[in-house]
Amino acid sequence: MVTINGEKKAIEGKSISVVLEEMNFDSARVVVERNEEIVSKDTYGETLLQAGDVVEVISFVGGG
């Protein structure tokens, strides 16, 4: 299981880009932290999630 934004999910083996798409996140408007390290957007497609990973997806919301 992978913990993503506080919820345990069976998404091991999927790339960050696939998970973001499945969860309807716009990868251009988020930052992903995996095991307390920021993941470079260039590597979302090749970074595979593993059992025990803790992932936080932080969305940017504009306002005014």
Secondary structure, DSSP 8 states (H G I E B T S, - for coil): -EEETTEEE--TT-BHHHHHHHTT--GGGEEEEETTEEE-GGGTTT-B--TT-EEEEEE-----
